[in-house]
């Protein structure tokens, strides 16, 4: 009888262990896992792991070998501020109504529980450094999200006097919220433009991303001394955001003549005017011409593309320093790592530069998850996913309850996919952008993107549509909406299944 009782206890224990493994909640020594969230500004999938044969991204590529890379990941809005709110709230811009700079989410949802707050409420120590929330353009940090004060660093930074002429430049004024502190500051266009790039022969820590990595390393060492306290650390890197300021050695990684030039500089045929973009943010920097066309000479295009890649490689090296220290400290076996780019970036396709569109190059992003014992190493998935999915995925990976929060919540957990790459939890991604008074809501499936443009204030204006077939037209040369109304209707039904988009408060 005693033996039978003993065997019964063993069976029960085994069942509990199996259940824990299946739910993904069994971690090293039964301790809650740490979380390292790596946020990168303006990072498109120009990375080796995504098939870019020119890119020097050894550290991100090595990180991908430790977990699962999502090949069809999308932001919810191709704007720095809004995209970061999407991440932190688990809510799309169309659900919160927050699309534009200068609107703080606490003004709309004062009791919102952000992603780091959710972990803090579960007993985690949470902190951040670098560019996490978008600080600038009238937006500030959210102090309630962190256990200790946020460690801020620069986004716009120059080392060479000729890059600024010794004066406050347009983008510096935006990112430092200078208008809050300087009386009688001239309109932004009256301020001088800063350089679009510089490449001094300096140490990595001369620029912000190097200093952010050093701070992250110091904090990891500090937290490793208290292994019973799980942590959530958000590390935000600024490059490859403009200006392309990176040490010379990263520029030297590339032969400019071997860089890929834009494949298609034409705007999509039959696309509505509200969908298109030329100038924008890029003209804030010299020597970029300020004329309307947005079409630049070959030398300028090559220099801008060179600068983007050099800045990406500089960031990759700093990210690698953080991962190396995590491993050296032995924290990697019990730490979930997520790499996320806040949105994509146009490198001259459609004659467009930077972001702020609904097109593929502005909305497709890199996302990868490292979840020891759960996500298969070196795996790739074509599961469609969005920024808002990170919040519920991290909560489930850490063994926390499904989030129930005061703000809208749109994310879908990807844990089933991380456990089995063949699983599918959604069949489309959803994103939006506002342009010329129109709200463009997009549904992206494996093959198509449909965008519905509705005028925000004038209901009498015609609703406009776009449709692109990425199997047959990967460079978005032709809007097919008028030629394939059946597919537009099919995808619009998916769009209509989502809550009606909210207007900006």
C-alpha positions, 0 to 999 in steps of 0.5 A, spaced: 500 500 500 505 504 501 509 503 495 502 504 491 501 511 494 508 512 493 507 511 485 501 515 485 505 521 488 510 520 483 505 520 477 502 526 480 509 529 480 510 527 473 503 530 470 505 536 474 511 537 470 509 535 464 503 540 464 508 545 466 512 544 460 506 544 456 504 551 458 511 554 458 511 556 465 517 551 467 523 555 468 530 554 471 530 552 478 522 554 478 524 561 478 520 566 474 524 568 468 527 575 467 525 579 460 530 583 456 526 587 451 531 590 445 527 596 442 531 599 435 529 605 432 527 605 425 530 598 424 527 595 417 529 587 416 535 589 413 539 584 417 543 577 415 537 573 418 532 576 414 536 574 407 540 581 406 547 579 403 550 586 404 548 587 411 553 586 417 549 584 423 552 578 426 550 580 433 542 580 431 543 574 427 546 570 433 541 572 437 536 569 432 540 562 432 537 562 440 530 563 438 524 564 433 524 570 428 518 572 425 518 574 417 512 577 417 511 582 422 508 589 422 508 595 426 501 598 427 503 605 425 509 607 422 510 613 427 515 612 433 511 615 438 504 611 436 508 605 435 511 605 442 504 606 445 502 600 441 507 596 444 507 599 451 499 599 451 498 592 447 493 597 443 492 599 436 492 607 435 485 605 432 483 603 438 486 608 443 485 614 438 492 616 439 496 617 432 499 624 433 505 627 436 504 631 442 498 627 445 500 623 452 496 616 453 495 618 460 491 624 458 486 619 455 487 613 459 490 615 466 489 608 469 492 604 463 497 599 465 503 598 461 507 592 459 512 594 464 507 596 469 504 589 468 510 586 470 512 590 476 505 589 479 507 581 478 513 583 483 518 584 477 523 590 478 522 594 471 527 599 468 529 602 462 534 606 458 535 609 451 529 610 447 524 606 449 518 611 450 518 617 444 521 623 448 520 629 444 515 632 439 511 634 445 511 627 448 515 625 455 516 619 458 511 615 463 514 615 470 509 610 472 512 605 468 518 604 471 521 602 478 527 607 478 527 613 473 528 612 466 535 613 464 535 618 458 540 618 452 540 622 446 537 621 439 540 626 435 547 627 436 553 630 433 560 630 434 563 634 429 562 642 429 561 642 421 555 638 422 551 643 426 555 650 425 554 650 433 547 652 433 541 648 435 538 644 429 531 643 427 531 635 429 535 637 436 529 642 438 524 637 436 527 631 440 529 635 446 522 638 447 526 645 446 519 649 445 518 647 453 524 650 455 526 656 451 522 662 450 521 665 443 524 659 440 523 660 432 518 656 428 522 649 426 523 651 419 527 657 421 532 653 425 538 650 421 538 643 419 543 638 422 547 634 417 544 627 415 551 623 417 557 624 420 563 618 420 568 621 425 574 616 428 571 615 435 570 610 440 563 607 440 561 610 447 562 617 443 555 616 441 549 614 445 548 607 443 554 605 446 553 609 452 546 605 453 549 599 452 555 600 457 549 602 462 545 596 460 551 592 462 552 595 469 545 594 470 545 587 469 551 586 473 547 589 479 541 585 478 545 579 477 547 580 485 540 579 487 538 572 483 531 572 487 529 578 484 526 577 477 527 583 472 524 586 466 529 591 462 527 595 456 534 597 452 532 602 447 537 604 441 537 610 437 540 608 430 539 607 425 534 613 426 537 619 422 542 622 422 546 617 420 552 618 425 556 612 427 564 611 428 568 611 422 569 603 422 562 601 421 562 605 415 568 602 413 564 595 413 561 597 407 563 598 399 558 603 397 559 601 390 556 594 392 550 597 396 543 595 393 540 602 390 532 603 390 529 598 385 522 602 384 522 609 385 515 610 381 509 612 386 504 606 385 500 607 379 493 609 380 494 610 388 490 615 391 494 622 393 493 621 400 497 614 400 503 617 397 509 621 400 516 624 398 519 629 402 518 629 410 523 628 415 529 627 410 529 634 408 530 636 416 538 634 414 543 637 409 545 636 404 538 633 402 535 638 397 528 641 400 525 641 393 518 637 392 520 631 388 524 627 393 528 624 387 536 625 389 542 624 385 546 617 385 551 619 390 546 622 395 542 616 394 548 611 395 550 616 401 544 615 405 543 608 404 551 607 406 549 611 412 543 607 414 547 600 414 553 603 417 548 606 423 545 599 423 551 595 424 553 600 429 547 599 433 548 591 432 555 591 435 552 595 442 546 590 442 551 584 442 555 587 448 549 587 452 547 580 450 554 578 451 554 580 458 547 577 459 551 570 457 557 572 461 553 573 467 549 566 466 543 570 466 541 568 459 538 561 461 532 564 465 531 570 460 526 571 455 529 576 450 525 580 445 528 584 439 523 589 436 524 594 431 518 600 432 517 600 424 520 600 417 524 605 413 523 607 406 530 607 402 528 610 396 523 605 394 517 609 391 522 615 391 520 615 398 525 616 404 524 615 412 517 612 414 510 615 415 506 611 410 502 604 409 507 601 404 511 595 406 517 598 407 515 602 412 510 597 416 514 591 416 519 590 422 523 585 425 521 581 431 524 575 434 523 571 441 528 568 445 524 563 450 529 558 453 526 551 453 520 554 449 522 557 442 526 552 438 533 555 436 534 558 430 527 557 428 523 562 423 515 563 422 511 566 417 506 567 422 503 574 421 504 578 427 503 585 430 507 590 435 501 589 439 502 581 440 508 582 444 504 584 451 500 578 451 506 573 449 511 576 454 505 575 459 504 568 458 511 566 457 513 569 464 507 565 467 503 571 468 495 571 468 492 573 461 492 581 462 486 584 464 487 592 463 483 598 463 485 600 456 483 597 449 487 591 448 488 588 441 494 583 442 494 576 441 499 571 444 504 568 440 506 562 445 502 557 441 507 558 435 513 559 439 512 552 441 510 549 434 512 553 428 506 550 424 501 553 429 497 559 426 493 564 431 491 569 426 491 570 419 492 577 418 495 584 421 492 590 421 495 597 421 493 604 420 496 611 418 493 618 417 495 623 411 491 629 408 485 628 413 484 621 411 485 615 415 488 609 412 486 602 415 490 596 412 489 589 412 495 585 411 495 578 409 500 573 406 499 575 399 495 582 399 494 588 403 488 592 402 487 599 405 481 603 406 482 611 406 476 614 409 476 622 410 476 623 418 471 630 418 468 630 411 463 624 410 461 626 403 468 625 401 469 618 397 472 612 400 478 610 397 482 604 396 488 600 395 490 593 393 497 590 392 498 583 390 505 581 393 506 575 390 506 578 383 508 585 385 512 585 391 514 593 389 507 595 389 507 598 382 500 597 381 494 599 385 489 593 383 483 596 387 479 598 381 481 591 377 479 586 383 473 589 387 472 582 389 478 581 393 477 588 396 470 586 399 473 580 402 479 584 405 474 589 407 470 584 411 476 582 415 477 590 416 470 591 419 470 585 424 475 590 428 472 595 432 471 602 429 477 606 429 477 612 434 478 619 432 484 623 436 481 625 442 
